[in-house]
């Protein structure tokens, strides 16, 4: 699933491909927002971790679950 993270005062969004379920990501976000000094943590499909301070989090866009890729661009 593609996750787009908007960060305050940053013109570009951060785009991440993750294998996590949308419900799990949403629950993690809600937990992070409930903490006063929280960090939102998400891990991408390659195992890299992205941390975003919740005070600078503008939005989170959860895309559709990954579909099977078709064509010459498959990796």
C-alpha positions, 0 to 999 in steps of 0.5 A: 500500500502506498502511504503519503505523509504530509509534513507541515512547512515542507512542500513535498510529501513523503511517499512510502510503500508498506506491507502493513494493513491500513487498519494497523497504520491508522491505529499506530497513528492514533496512538502516536497522536495521543502522546504529547511528544509522540513520533509516528513510526512507519516501516516501508516494504524494504524494512526502512523506518520513517519517523515523523514528529506528530506535532509536524504531521499535516496529513496521512493518505492511505492508498489502495492495497498493492495490486499485482504489477503487470508489465515490463517494469516488474522488479 
